[in-house]
C-alpha cells in the first residue's frame, strides 16, 4: 500500500523571526502572541554564569522579567512593543556597573534612558522618593515597585540573590528548609500561656525573637542541658522538636526528612487515563465505507486546513484514521444540526494523527496552531472533546476575547446563552453542582487535564460537550467521536454531568448551538449535502504564519 502523506496547509512551519513580522499579523494572531512566555523566554541563566555574567546580574534580570505581567488584558500591540523594548534594555546589562547605569539613566553606558524610559520621579525635589509610571499605556504591563526595588541601592541585589532560592536545585531548596535553632539559657524566657499547661517560650537571637508555644517549659528543660543550650529542630519555620543536645536535634531532622520524602512520593499525582478502546464501534449510517485513501477528503468535505501523520504511523493506521475521523465528523455535524463545513471552524482547523503526542495524553488541542492531535494509542474516543476546545477557542477569537470563550464568562462580549451554559456547569438552583464538586475532587487526585485543571472552564466545557454529543446521537454509537465521554470516573467521583444536571446542561447546549447559528458562527445543516468520492492529491496550499516549531512532523506543502 502506498504510504499516505500529509495534506493541506502547514501546521508547524520552520522557525521564523516572528517578532519582525508582528505588524503583519491579524489582531487575533497578535493577541495570541502577546504573552511573556513567547516574547521573553526564560533565559538559561546557568549557561550565562558559565560564560561570565555575574550571578547577581542574572538574578536581577530574572527579577525584571518577573515584573512583567504574563499577558495583557488589552492592547496586545502596545504590550509586545513594551516587552521587546524592556527586555532589550534589561538584557543589555551584563555587569553591576551597567545595572547602576540603567538606574541612573546613563546613555553613555547602557545606550538608553534606562529606568527613566518606563518610570520617572514624581517631582524634581531630590528628597522626594515617589515615582510614577512614565506612560499610562504601559502602566498595566509591569509592576513598577519591583523594578524600583534597586533604584537607590544596587547592593540589595547581591543580598536578595544570596537570600533567595535563585538557581538552587529542588533538593537543595528542600534541604534549606531544615535547620537547628540554637537557644542559649540566658536568651530564653518562659511564661504560662494558658490553664491547659501551655507555655509561651520566647527565644532571642541576634537576628530575631521567636515564641514557641509548647507544653514543655524551655527554661526548666535547658537546666538539663550539659552546655546550657537547647537545640530546636526546625522545618520550614515550623518546630519539629526541642532537644538538650545538637546531635538529637539533627537525628530528629533526618527522621523528618525520611518521613517527608515518603509523603511527597505518595502524594505525586498521576495522570488520569481512561481505558484504551481496543474496539472502536460505530452504528448507524456508514458514510465512508473505509473507501478513502487520501487525507484530502477531510479538506474537501469539512474544509479542514490540513492534516499531519506521525513518522511512526503505518499506512494502515493512516487510512484507518482518515476514515474514522471522517465518520466521526459526519456524526458530529449531524448531531449538532450544523453545516458539514462548520467542522473546520471557518476553515482554520487542522488535524494530526499520531504526530504531536504529549506523553501519556489521549489527544490534545493546540490553540496556537489550531490543530487537534489524535494520538496513536489513545486518541480514539476523544474527537468531540478536542473539537470542543477548538470551538471554544474559535468563539473566543470571534468575540474578540483573549483565550477561550469559556474563560471569559464575565465579559459583556459573551452572549447570554453561552453565559447561562457556563454557569450551569458550576451552579444550578442556587447550589453547587455535583459535576463541579467532582471536577474539583479530580484536581486533588490527578494531574492537570489537557487544557487546565479538571475544574477549569475549558475542561468542564469540553467534557460536558462530549456528553451532549453522545446524548444527541441517541441509540447510535460513535466511539471514535465520543467513546471516552463517560470515562471520567475513578470509582469514587464522576467528573461529568449526570442525571438532572445533565438534562439542564443539554438544554443549555441546545440554546447555545441555536445562537451560534443565529449569530452566523455556524450554518444550519442542509439535507442535500452529498458525501464526496475519493479526492485527488492536489491540495490547496495555504500560507499561514506560525510562531515556532514545537516538534512533530511538519505539515505538507
Backbone torsions as a table, in degrees:
resi	resn	phi	psi	omega
1	UNK	NA	133.9	177.9
2	UNK	-66.2	130.2	-178.3
3	UNK	-73.6	131.2	-177.9
4	UNK	-74.4	146.3	177.4
5	UNK	-105.3	167.0	175.6
6	UNK	-61.6	160.9	-175.7
7	UNK	-139.5	146.9	173.5
8	UNK	87.8	-150.6	-176.0
9	UNK	-78.9	161.7	179.3
10	UNK	-71.2	136.0	173.0
11	UNK	-86.1	-44.9	-177.9
12	UNK	-129.5	104.4	-179.1
13	UNK	-80.3	175.1	176.5
14	UNK	-65.3	156.5	-178.3
15	UNK	-63.1	130.8	-176.7
16	UNK	-127.5	164.7	175.6
17	UNK	-81.5	78.9	-172.2
18	UNK	-64.0	-34.7	-174.4
19	UNK	-63.3	-34.8	177.8
20	UNK	-67.5	-23.0	-178.9
21	UNK	-96.8	5.6	-172.3
22	UNK	-55.3	-43.2	-176.6
23	UNK	-68.7	-13.6	178.1
24	UNK	-89.2	-7.5	-177.5
25	UNK	-81.4	157.9	175.7
26	UNK	-73.6	167.6	178.3
27	UNK	-58.9	-38.9	-179.7
28	UNK	-65.4	-43.1	179.5
29	UNK	-67.4	-37.0	177.3
30	UNK	-64.2	-39.4	178.1
31	UNK	-62.0	-37.4	178.9
32	UNK	-70.6	-34.8	-178.0
33	UNK	-76.9	-23.6	-173.2
34	UNK	-75.2	67.2	177.1
35	UNK	-136.1	139.2	-179.0
36	UNK	-59.2	-37.5	-178.0
37	UNK	-63.3	-23.3	178.8
38	UNK	-90.5	-39.6	-173.2
39	UNK	-86.3	-37.2	-176.3
40	UNK	-128.0	78.7	-179.1
41	UNK	-66.5	149.1	-178.8
42	UNK	-63.0	119.3	-178.5
43	UNK	-68.3	161.9	174.0
44	UNK	-87.3	87.1	-174.2
45	UNK	-66.6	-33.1	178.6
46	UNK	-61.6	-42.6	178.3
47	UNK	-65.8	-38.4	178.8
48	UNK	-62.5	-40.5	179.5
49	UNK	-66.1	-41.0	177.9
50	UNK	-61.5	-30.5	-179.3
51	UNK	-86.8	-0.6	172.6
52	UNK	117.1	-6.6	177.7
53	UNK	-73.6	127.9	179.6
54	UNK	-58.4	144.2	-177.9
55	UNK	-59.9	-39.9	-177.9
56	UNK	-66.4	-28.7	176.4
57	UNK	-71.5	-41.0	175.3
58	UNK	-61.2	-40.6	177.7
59	UNK	-60.6	-45.1	-180.0
60	UNK	-62.8	-44.6	178.2
61	UNK	-58.6	-39.8	179.3
62	UNK	-65.9	-38.5	178.0
63	UNK	-65.6	-38.0	178.1
64	UNK	-66.6	-39.4	177.1
65	UNK	-63.2	-40.7	179.0
66	UNK	-64.2	-25.8	-178.7
67	UNK	-69.5	-18.9	-178.5
68	UNK	-85.9	134.8	179.4
69	UNK	-66.9	152.9	-175.6
70	UNK	-64.8	-39.1	178.3
71	UNK	-158.5	152.1	-176.9
72	UNK	-83.1	154.4	173.9
73	UNK	-78.0	-25.4	179.3
74	UNK	-158.0	172.8	174.7
75	UNK	58.7	62.0	-177.8
76	UNK	-59.6	-39.0	-176.6
77	UNK	-63.7	-44.2	179.1
78	UNK	-65.5	-36.7	179.6
79	UNK	-62.9	-48.5	-179.3
80	UNK	-62.8	-42.2	179.0
81	UNK	-61.0	-43.2	179.3
82	UNK	-64.9	-49.3	-176.0
83	UNK	-61.7	-42.3	179.4
84	UNK	-62.4	-40.8	-179.8
85	UNK	-69.4	-46.8	-178.6
86	UNK	-64.5	-42.6	177.7
87	UNK	-58.7	-44.5	-179.5
88	UNK	-62.1	-43.5	-179.6
89	UNK	-66.8	-39.9	-178.9
90	UNK	-68.7	-45.8	-176.7
91	UNK	-72.9	-12.3	175.2
92	UNK	-76.0	-13.7	-179.2
93	UNK	-94.0	105.7	-177.4
94	UNK	-117.2	4.3	174.4
95	UNK	-138.6	163.0	177.9
96	UNK	-63.2	-35.6	178.2
97	UNK	-62.2	-38.1	178.2
98	UNK	-70.3	-32.9	174.8
99	UNK	-65.7	-42.1	176.7
100	UNK	-60.0	-42.3	179.3
101	UNK	-65.3	-34.0	176.6
102	UNK	-59.6	-43.6	-179.1
103	UNK	-77.9	-23.4	178.0
104	UNK	-85.9	-13.7	-177.1
105	UNK	67.5	43.8	-176.9
106	UNK	-95.4	99.5	-176.4
107	UNK	-68.0	-17.9	178.9
108	UNK	-68.7	-22.7	-177.8
109	UNK	-106.4	-46.5	-174.7
110	UNK	-103.4	0.3	176.6
111	UNK	55.9	32.6	176.5
112	UNK	-161.8	175.1	176.7
113	UNK	-79.7	1.4	177.9
114	UNK	61.3	-136.0	-176.2
115	UNK	-62.4	-25.9	-177.3
116	UNK	-71.6	-8.5	173.6
117	UNK	-71.9	-23.6	-172.0
118	UNK	-121.4	-24.9	-179.0
119	UNK	-140.3	153.4	177.2
120	UNK	-144.5	159.0	-179.6
121	UNK	-69.6	146.0	-176.2
122	UNK	-70.9	-25.6	179.3
123	UNK	-150.4	171.0	179.4
124	UNK	-85.2	-3.3	178.3
125	UNK	-67.1	117.4	-177.3
126	UNK	-62.7	-22.1	179.5
127	UNK	-85.8	-9.8	179.8
128	UNK	-86.9	114.0	-176.9
129	UNK	-99.8	19.7	176.8
130	UNK	-84.9	140.8	178.9
131	UNK	-125.0	158.6	176.3
132	UNK	-134.7	162.7	176.6
133	UNK	-71.4	137.5	-177.6
134	UNK	-72.6	-24.4	-175.2
135	UNK	-143.1	123.0	-179.8
136	UNK	-63.2	-26.7	-179.0
137	UNK	-68.3	-36.9	-177.8
138	UNK	-91.3	-7.9	-178.1
139	UNK	-52.8	-43.4	-178.3
140	UNK	-71.3	-7.1	-170.8
141	UNK	-91.5	-12.2	-178.4
142	UNK	-156.0	162.6	179.5
143	UNK	-95.8	104.4	-176.9
144	UNK	-62.9	-32.3	-178.6
145	UNK	-65.0	-34.7	177.9
146	UNK	-69.3	-37.6	179.0
147	UNK	-67.1	-38.2	-175.4
148	UNK	-83.9	-1.6	-176.7
149	UNK	-55.9	-31.1	-174.6
150	UNK	-111.4	15.3	-173.8
151	UNK	-67.7	-32.0	-178.4
152	UNK	-101.1	-13.4	179.2
153	UNK	-155.8	103.9	177.9
154	UNK	-74.7	-9.0	175.9
155	UNK	-64.8	-24.2	179.0
156	UNK	-64.3	-23.8	-179.4
157	UNK	-62.3	-49.1	180.0
158	UNK	-62.6	-40.3	-179.7
159	UNK	-65.0	-48.0	-180.0
160	UNK	-63.1	-38.9	-179.6
161	UNK	-63.2	-44.0	-179.0
162	UNK	-65.4	-35.1	-177.1
163	UNK	-85.5	-10.2	-176.5
164	UNK	-90.4	177.8	175.1
165	UNK	-100.0	21.0	-174.9
166	UNK	-57.6	123.2	179.3
167	UNK	63.4	13.0	177.5
168	UNK	-79.6	136.2	179.3
169	UNK	-68.5	155.0	-175.4
170	UNK	-55.9	-43.7	-178.7
171	UNK	-67.3	-31.9	177.9
172	UNK	-72.4	-36.8	175.9
173	UNK	-61.3	-42.0	179.5
174	UNK	-66.3	-43.5	-179.2
175	UNK	-62.8	-32.7	-179.0
176	UNK	-65.2	-22.3	-178.6
177	UNK	-73.8	-18.0	-179.0
178	UNK	-96.5	132.0	176.2
179	UNK	-162.1	164.0	178.4
180	UNK	-108.0	123.6	179.3
181	UNK	-94.3	116.0	-177.3
182	UNK	-92.9	127.1	-178.0
183	UNK	-123.3	112.5	177.9
184	UNK	-78.3	152.8	-174.4
185	UNK	-56.4	-41.6	-176.9
186	UNK	-70.4	-13.2	-179.3
187	UNK	-102.9	9.9	-179.1
188	UNK	-108.2	130.3	175.9
189	UNK	-131.4	124.8	-175.9
190	UNK	-118.5	135.0	176.3
191	UNK	-134.3	147.2	174.8
192	UNK	-62.9	139.2	-178.6
193	UNK	-108.7	-33.5	179.6
194	UNK	-153.7	168.6	180.0
195	UNK	-71.8	-11.6	-177.8
196	UNK	-86.1	13.8	176.5
197	UNK	82.0	23.1	177.7
198	UNK	-96.1	135.6	-180.0
199	UNK	-111.2	146.9	172.3
200	UNK	-97.8	104.1	-177.8
201	UNK	-99.6	105.8	-178.6
202	UNK	-94.9	125.6	-177.9
203	UNK	-119.2	126.7	179.6
204	UNK	-101.5	143.1	173.4
205	UNK	-137.0	-179.1	-178.7
206	UNK	-68.8	-19.6	-175.7
207	UNK	-114.4	-19.6	-176.2
208	UNK	-159.7	168.3	172.9
209	UNK	-122.2	122.3	-175.8
210	UNK	-124.4	136.8	177.2
211	UNK	-111.1	125.8	178.1
212	UNK	-108.4	121.5	177.3
213	UNK	-91.6	117.1	-170.3
214	UNK	-150.7	154.8	174.5
215	UNK	-78.0	-7.1	177.5
216	UNK	-93.5	133.9	176.1
217	UNK	-87.6	107.4	-174.6
218	UNK	-66.5	-33.3	-179.3
219	UNK	-64.7	-33.1	177.2
220	UNK	-81.0	-39.1	-178.0
221	UNK	-64.7	-35.8	-176.6
222	UNK	-65.2	-21.7	177.9
223	UNK	-68.1	-20.1	179.4
224	UNK	-86.2	-7.9	-177.8
225	UNK	-81.4	133.8	-179.8
226	UNK	-66.3	-22.8	-178.7
227	UNK	-116.8	21.9	177.3
228	UNK	55.4	37.6	178.2
229	UNK	-137.2	149.0	169.3
230	UNK	-109.2	148.6	-179.2
231	UNK	-122.2	112.8	-174.7
232	UNK	-102.1	113.7	178.4
233	UNK	-76.4	129.3	-174.3
234	UNK	-125.0	149.6	170.9
235	UNK	-139.0	116.2	177.3
236	UNK	52.2	47.0	177.8
237	UNK	65.4	19.5	176.5
238	UNK	-119.9	136.5	-176.4
239	UNK	-71.8	129.9	172.2
240	UNK	-88.0	-44.6	179.9
241	UNK	-179.2	167.1	179.9
242	UNK	-120.0	136.2	-171.1
243	UNK	-138.7	157.9	-179.5
244	UNK	-92.4	-1.5	175.5
245	UNK	-137.3	146.4	-179.9
246	UNK	-65.5	-34.4	-179.6
247	UNK	-61.4	-43.2	179.7
248	UNK	-67.9	-34.8	177.9
249	UNK	-64.7	-40.6	179.1
250	UNK	-67.1	-37.0	176.7
251	UNK	-63.1	-39.2	178.9
252	UNK	-63.9	-37.4	178.4
253	UNK	-66.1	-43.8	179.2
254	UNK	-62.0	-39.7	178.1
255	UNK	-63.9	-40.9	178.9
256	UNK	-65.8	-38.5	179.0
257	UNK	-60.7	-46.0	179.9
258	UNK	-63.0	-41.3	-179.8
259	UNK	-65.3	-44.9	-179.7
260	UNK	-66.4	-37.4	179.5
261	UNK	-62.8	-42.8	177.8
262	UNK	-65.4	-38.3	179.8
263	UNK	-66.5	-43.8	-179.8
264	UNK	-64.2	-37.3	178.9
265	UNK	-64.6	-40.7	-179.5
266	UNK	-69.3	-28.5	-176.0
267	UNK	-85.8	-6.2	-179.6
268	UNK	-60.0	127.1	-178.3
269	UNK	-82.3	139.9	174.4
270	UNK	-102.9	158.6	176.5
271	UNK	-73.8	141.7	175.5
272	UNK	-84.6	120.2	-179.8
273	UNK	-122.2	121.5	175.5
274	UNK	-70.0	164.3	-178.7
275	UNK	-62.1	144.0	177.4
276	UNK	-67.4	134.5	179.0
277	UNK	-81.0	98.4	-179.7
278	UNK	-70.9	-27.6	176.0
279	UNK	-127.9	136.1	179.3
280	UNK	-110.9	106.0	-174.8
281	UNK	-99.3	145.6	176.7
282	UNK	-147.2	131.9	178.6
283	UNK	-122.9	163.2	-177.3
284	UNK	102.5	-160.8	-178.1
285	UNK	-61.2	138.9	176.4
286	UNK	-102.7	111.3	-172.7
287	UNK	-88.2	-41.6	-172.4
288	UNK	-93.8	-28.3	-174.6
289	UNK	54.5	21.8	-176.9
290	UNK	51.4	39.8	-178.3
291	UNK	-95.2	-12.8	-174.4
292	UNK	-84.7	134.5	-179.7
293	UNK	-124.3	11.4	177.4
294	UNK	-139.6	139.7	-177.4
295	UNK	-68.0	-15.8	-178.4
296	UNK	-58.4	-21.1	-179.6
297	UNK	-62.1	-31.5	178.9
298	UNK	-70.9	-29.5	175.9
299	UNK	-75.5	-43.8	-177.2
300	UNK	-65.8	-40.8	-175.4
301	UNK	-81.8	-46.6	-170.9
302	UNK	-109.5	-7.0	179.0
303	UNK	80.0	15.7	179.6
304	UNK	-58.3	145.8	-177.6
305	UNK	-69.3	-29.1	-179.1
306	UNK	169.7	-178.0	-179.5
307	UNK	-150.2	165.7	-173.6
308	UNK	-147.4	143.4	176.3
309	UNK	-117.6	144.4	175.4
310	UNK	-70.9	155.9	-177.8
311	UNK	-62.7	-25.9	-174.5
312	UNK	-105.6	19.4	174.0
313	UNK	-92.9	130.4	-178.7
314	UNK	-76.1	168.8	177.1
315	UNK	-60.2	-38.4	179.0
316	UNK	-63.7	-44.0	177.9
317	UNK	-60.6	-41.8	-176.4
318	UNK	-66.3	-44.5	178.3
319	UNK	-63.8	-44.6	179.3
320	UNK	-61.1	-42.5	-179.4
321	UNK	-63.2	-44.0	179.7
322	UNK	-59.1	-47.5	-175.8
323	UNK	-71.5	-38.0	177.9
324	UNK	-68.7	-38.4	176.8
325	UNK	-65.4	-40.8	178.7
326	UNK	-58.2	-51.2	-179.1
327	UNK	-65.2	-37.5	179.1
328	UNK	-63.8	-45.4	178.3
329	UNK	-65.2	-35.4	178.5
330	UNK	-63.3	-44.0	176.9
331	UNK	-63.7	-37.0	-176.1
332	UNK	-65.9	-52.2	-176.1
333	UNK	-66.7	-33.4	178.4
334	UNK	-69.7	-37.8	178.2
335	UNK	-63.7	-35.8	-178.2
336	UNK	-85.8	-18.5	-178.1
337	UNK	74.4	32.9	-179.9
338	UNK	-115.4	175.9	178.9
339	UNK	-73.2	147.9	177.8
340	UNK	-62.6	-26.8	179.5
341	UNK	-73.4	-19.2	178.5
342	UNK	-69.2	-16.7	178.7
343	UNK	-57.3	-33.2	-177.4
344	UNK	-81.2	-2.7	178.3
345	UNK	51.9	61.5	178.7
346	UNK	79.5	19.7	179.2
347	UNK	75.6	13.6	-174.9
348	UNK	-104.9	-13.4	-175.2
349	UNK	-82.6	140.0	174.4
350	UNK	-121.7	166.1	179.7
351	UNK	-135.8	145.5	178.2
352	UNK	-130.5	146.7	-179.5
353	UNK	-121.1	107.3	176.7
354	UNK	64.1	27.1	-173.5
355	UNK	-113.6	-20.6	-171.1
356	UNK	-134.9	42.0	-174.8
357	UNK	-63.5	152.5	177.7
358	UNK	-125.2	85.5	177.3
359	UNK	59.7	-123.1	-174.8
360	UNK	-91.3	7.1	-176.1
361	UNK	-62.9	141.3	177.1
362	UNK	-67.6	-47.9	-177.2
363	UNK	-163.4	165.1	175.9
364	UNK	-157.8	162.3	177.6
365	UNK	-115.9	132.1	178.3
366	UNK	-105.1	104.4	-176.8
367	UNK	-64.4	-35.2	-178.6
368	UNK	-63.1	-33.7	-178.3
369	UNK	-107.6	-4.7	178.5
370	UNK	53.2	55.8	-178.7
371	UNK	-135.6	135.5	172.9
372	UNK	-93.8	129.8	174.8
373	UNK	-111.3	121.8	174.3
374	UNK	-99.6	104.9	-174.8
375	UNK	-66.3	159.0	-171.5
376	UNK	-64.0	-42.4	-173.2
377	UNK	-93.2	-37.7	-171.9
378	UNK	-123.7	13.2	-178.2
379	UNK	-69.7	-39.2	-177.6
380	UNK	-57.3	133.4	179.0
381	UNK	105.3	-10.3	-173.6
382	UNK	-118.3	10.1	-175.3
383	UNK	-61.1	-45.0	-179.6
384	UNK	-65.2	-39.2	179.1
385	UNK	-60.1	-49.0	-177.9
386	UNK	-71.6	-34.1	176.1
387	UNK	-64.6	-32.4	176.8
388	UNK	-62.9	-40.9	176.0
389	UNK	-61.2	-42.2	179.6
390	UNK	-63.7	-42.5	177.7
391	UNK	-63.9	-40.1	178.7
392	UNK	-60.1	-45.6	178.9
393	UNK	-68.2	-40.8	178.6
394	UNK	-58.5	-45.8	-179.0
395	UNK	-69.2	-35.0	175.7
396	UNK	-58.6	-42.4	178.1
397	UNK	-66.9	-44.9	-178.3
398	UNK	-61.0	-33.7	-178.3
399	UNK	-88.2	0.0	178.9
400	UNK	74.7	32.8	-179.4
401	UNK	-104.5	161.8	172.4
402	UNK	-93.9	125.8	178.9
403	UNK	84.8	-160.3	-177.5
404	UNK	-72.7	147.1	175.1
405	UNK	-58.3	-40.4	-175.8
406	UNK	-63.7	-21.4	179.4
407	UNK	-84.1	-4.7	-174.1
408	UNK	-122.1	38.7	-174.3
409	UNK	-59.6	-26.9	-178.4
410	UNK	-83.1	-9.0	-178.4
411	UNK	-69.9	141.5	176.8
412	UNK	-67.7	-16.9	-178.8
413	UNK	-76.0	-18.6	-178.5
414	UNK	-82.1	126.6	-175.2
415	UNK	-73.4	161.3	-168.1
416	UNK	-58.2	-47.4	-176.4
417	UNK	-63.4	-32.1	176.8
418	UNK	-68.8	-42.3	177.5
419	UNK	-61.0	-44.4	-178.5
420	UNK	-65.7	-37.1	177.6
421	UNK	-63.4	-50.3	-177.4
422	UNK	-64.6	-37.3	178.3
423	UNK	-64.9	-36.6	-177.7
424	UNK	-66.7	-18.7	176.3
425	UNK	-66.5	-38.1	-173.6
426	UNK	-99.0	-35.9	-176.7
427	UNK	-137.4	138.5	172.3
428	UNK	-141.8	134.8	-178.1
429	UNK	55.7	35.5	176.7
430	UNK	76.1	6.4	-178.4
431	UNK	-122.6	152.9	176.3
432	UNK	-65.8	136.3	-178.7
433	UNK	-77.4	154.2	174.1
434	UNK	-65.1	-31.9	177.3
435	UNK	-58.7	-46.9	-179.3
436	UNK	-69.4	-43.2	-179.5
437	UNK	-61.6	-43.5	179.3
438	UNK	-66.6	-36.3	178.5
439	UNK	-63.1	-39.5	177.5
440	UNK	-67.6	-35.1	175.7
441	UNK	-62.4	-39.1	177.7
442	UNK	-66.0	-33.1	176.4
443	UNK	-58.1	-40.4	-178.4
444	UNK	-75.9	-25.0	-173.6
445	UNK	-98.5	-25.9	-172.0
446	UNK	-132.4	165.1	174.9
447	UNK	-64.8	165.8	176.9
448	UNK	-57.0	149.1	172.8
449	UNK	-80.0	-175.5	-171.9
450	UNK	-56.1	-40.7	-175.7
451	UNK	-120.7	35.2	175.1
452	UNK	130.4	-169.8	178.4
453	UNK	-64.6	155.7	179.9
454	UNK	-57.8	-33.3	-179.0
455	UNK	-91.0	5.6	177.9
456	UNK	-71.2	153.2	-178.0
457	UNK	-59.0	-45.0	-179.7
458	UNK	-61.7	-39.3	-178.2
459	UNK	-72.7	-40.1	177.7
460	UNK	-65.8	-37.8	177.8
461	UNK	-60.6	-46.3	-176.5
462	UNK	-68.5	-41.7	-179.7
463	UNK	-67.4	-41.3	179.1
464	UNK	-66.1	-37.5	179.8
465	UNK	-64.5	-42.8	179.6
466	UNK	-61.1	-39.1	176.9
467	UNK	-65.9	-39.8	178.9
468	UNK	-61.5	-45.5	179.2
469	UNK	-62.4	-42.1	178.3
470	UNK	-59.0	-42.3	179.3
471	UNK	-65.9	-37.9	-179.2
472	UNK	-68.4	-24.9	178.7
473	UNK	-72.5	-18.7	179.4
474	UNK	67.6	-127.5	-177.9
475	UNK	-80.6	-9.4	-179.1
476	UNK	-74.4	149.3	176.5
477	UNK	-110.8	140.3	176.3
478	UNK	-146.4	76.9	-171.5
479	UNK	-60.7	-39.7	-178.9
480	UNK	-62.5	-32.5	-178.4
481	UNK	-80.7	-50.7	-171.2
482	UNK	-133.8	23.6	-177.1
483	UNK	-60.1	-24.5	-179.7
484	UNK	-105.1	10.7	-175.3
485	UNK	-63.3	-27.8	-178.5
486	UNK	-103.5	9.2	-169.0
487	UNK	-86.7	-7.3	-175.8
488	UNK	-78.0	64.2	179.4
489	UNK	-142.2	133.3	178.1
490	UNK	-112.2	16.8	-178.9
491	UNK	89.3	-12.9	178.4
492	UNK	-115.0	-52.3	179.0
493	UNK	-116.8	153.7	176.1
494	UNK	-123.9	103.3	-172.6
495	UNK	-86.7	43.1	173.8
496	UNK	-136.8	157.9	176.6
497	UNK	-69.9	138.5	178.4
498	UNK	-136.8	165.1	174.0
499	UNK	59.2	-138.8	-177.7
500	UNK	-65.4	-34.7	177.1
501	UNK	-58.7	-41.2	-179.3
502	UNK	-67.7	-39.3	178.3
503	UNK	-60.7	-42.9	178.8
504	UNK	-63.3	-46.2	-178.4
505	UNK	-64.8	-39.0	177.4
506	UNK	-60.3	-41.3	178.4
507	UNK	-66.2	-37.5	177.7
508	UNK	-65.7	-37.7	176.7
509	UNK	-65.5	-38.7	176.7
510	UNK	-56.2	-47.3	-179.4
511	UNK	-66.7	-38.0	179.7
512	UNK	-63.2	-48.8	179.7
513	UNK	-64.4	-39.2	178.3
514	UNK	-60.8	-40.6	178.5
515	UNK	-70.8	-33.6	176.1
516	UNK	-60.3	-38.4	177.2
517	UNK	-71.2	-44.9	-177.6
518	UNK	-62.5	-37.5	-178.2
519	UNK	-82.9	-4.3	175.7
520	UNK	90.0	6.8	178.2
521	UNK	-78.4	-28.1	173.5
522	UNK	-126.7	164.5	173.6
523	UNK	-114.1	156.0	-179.9
524	UNK	-76.1	144.6	179.8
525	UNK	-60.7	138.3	174.9
526	UNK	-105.4	140.8	-174.9
527	UNK	-77.2	-15.9	-173.9
528	UNK	-101.6	23.3	178.5
529	UNK	-79.6	120.0	-177.7
530	UNK	-97.4	145.1	176.4
531	UNK	-73.7	143.0	-178.2
532	UNK	-78.4	161.2	169.8
533	UNK	-88.7	-175.8	-179.4
534	UNK	-54.7	136.4	-178.2
535	UNK	-95.1	157.9	177.5
536	UNK	-80.6	-179.9	-176.6
537	UNK	-102.9	40.6	-179.9
538	UNK	-118.4	75.7	-177.1
539	UNK	-71.0	153.5	174.7
540	UNK	-77.7	132.2	179.7
541	UNK	-87.3	126.8	179.4
542	UNK	-117.8	125.2	-179.2
543	UNK	-87.6	111.8	-177.5
544	UNK	-126.0	136.4	178.0
545	UNK	-89.9	131.6	176.8
546	UNK	-124.8	164.6	-170.8
547	UNK	-78.7	-58.7	175.0
548	UNK	-165.4	157.1	-173.8
549	UNK	-81.1	124.7	179.2
550	UNK	-101.5	19.9	-179.0
551	UNK	101.0	178.8	-175.3
552	UNK	84.8	151.8	-179.6
553	UNK	-63.3	137.7	-179.2
554	UNK	-69.4	152.7	178.0
555	UNK	-68.8	159.0	179.8
556	UNK	-73.3	157.2	175.7
557	UNK	-144.9	NA	NA
